[in-house]
């Protein structure tokens, strides 16, 4: 009888582990799971949805935004999130300070690495 109880315990642990694994599994699709033709279909779908909402956008623009979003998701997570302030950006334009655009090292004309570039 004792052997049967051990067998029942082992089967119960395996079954319980399988149930927990199935309940916690993430089955949502990710951007990298989509093939190129489905990405084009997604751009067409979003273009139609935005047009219904009164915001017509051409399909090529939506496709470029989706491609940029996929590129962004491939980057490592940021060290810090800096909130966007349009007023501060307009005030810093043309004054020789970093302009919140990470275009190039030294584009703020200070000769040093710009403060707005992400750390390497």
N, C-alpha and C positions, 0 to 999 in steps of 0.2 A: 504494500500500500504506500510506503514511503517513497518508492521510486516514481509512482504515478503522481504524487504531489509535487515532486521536483520538476517533473516534466510539465505539469500544469503551470508552475511558477515561471519556467523558462518561456513557454508559449505565451503566457500572459504578458511578460515583459517585452517580448518581441512585438506582439500585437499592439501593446500600449505605445511603444516607441514608434511604430508605423503610423498609428493614428495621430500622434503628436506631430510627426514629420509632415503628414498630409495637411493637418490643420494650420501649420505655420508656414507652409510653402507659398512662395510668391509666384503666382502664375501670370502676372501682368507682363505684357510684351514691352521690350525696351526699344529705344530708337535704333540701336545697332542690329536688332533682330529683323528690321524691315528691309526687304530687298528694294533695289532701285525702282522697279516698276510700281511697287506699292507706295514708295515715297512720292512718286509723281501723282498717283491717285489721291494720296493724302493732300497734296497741294491743290488739286482740283476740288476736292471735297471742301477744304477750308475756304477756298475762293467762293464757292457757292454759299456756304454758311455765312460768310461775311457780307455777301451781297443781299441775302435775305434780311440781315440785321440792319441794312441801310448803309453799309460801309463797303462799297465796291472797291476791290483791289485786284490788280491783274495777277494771273497765275504765276508768272515768272517771279514777281516780287515775293509771293508767298513761298515759292520753292527756295528762293535765296535765303529767306528768313529761317525756314526749316533746316536748310543746310548749315547755316551759321549756328543754329541752336544745337545741332548734332555735334558740330566742332567744339562748341562751348562745353558740352557734356563730356567730351574726351579729355578736357583739361583737368589738372589736379584741383581740388577745392581751394578757394581763396583763403589767405591768411586772415583777412579781415574784410568786412563789408563796409564800404564807404557810401553813405547815402548820396544820391544825386541831388545837387542844389543848383538849378538853372541860374539863379541870381548870382551866386558866387562864381559860376563859370563865366558869365558875361562880364563880371567885374575883373576877372583875371586875364581876359583876352587882350593880347598885345602889350602887356606890361612887363614882359621878360620873365615872368614866373611860369612854372609848369602849368599847363592848360588843361589838366585832367585827361589828356589824350596820350596814351602810351605809344607814340609813334617811333621814337628813336632816343637813344642815349644822348643827352646834351641838347635836346631841342629847346630847352628853356634858356639856352645861351649862357649857362653858368659855368660850363666846363666840367661839371660833375654829373653824376647820374641823376636824372630827374626824380623828384620825390613821388611823382605819380606813376612811375613804372613799378610793376610788381617785383618783389624781391626774387632774386635768382636762386 
